[in-house]
């Protein structure tokens, strides 16, 4: 094991993570997208060579507890699933 690149204290209760690869948000390619249960957010974390560079909270407390994230392969659109069973699509 190695030291974590990024961690949160107190915990955000991360629920899912994916490394973005797609056409819809080209400038996000290679960035980690992390969903949170506790603060109900989507976070974009940039890193390079296992070093943390930047974190951006895309939204917080807008759609509820985010359970999962998926990327549509052919378009790069982002889909989020909440505790309430809602599916949200992010696109430009």
Buried (B, 14 or more C-beta within 10 A) or exposed (E): EEEEEBEBEEEBEBBBEBEBEBEBBEEBEEBBBBBBBEBBBBBBBBBEEEEEEEBEEBBEEEBBBBBEBEBBEEEBBBBBBBEEEEEBEBEE
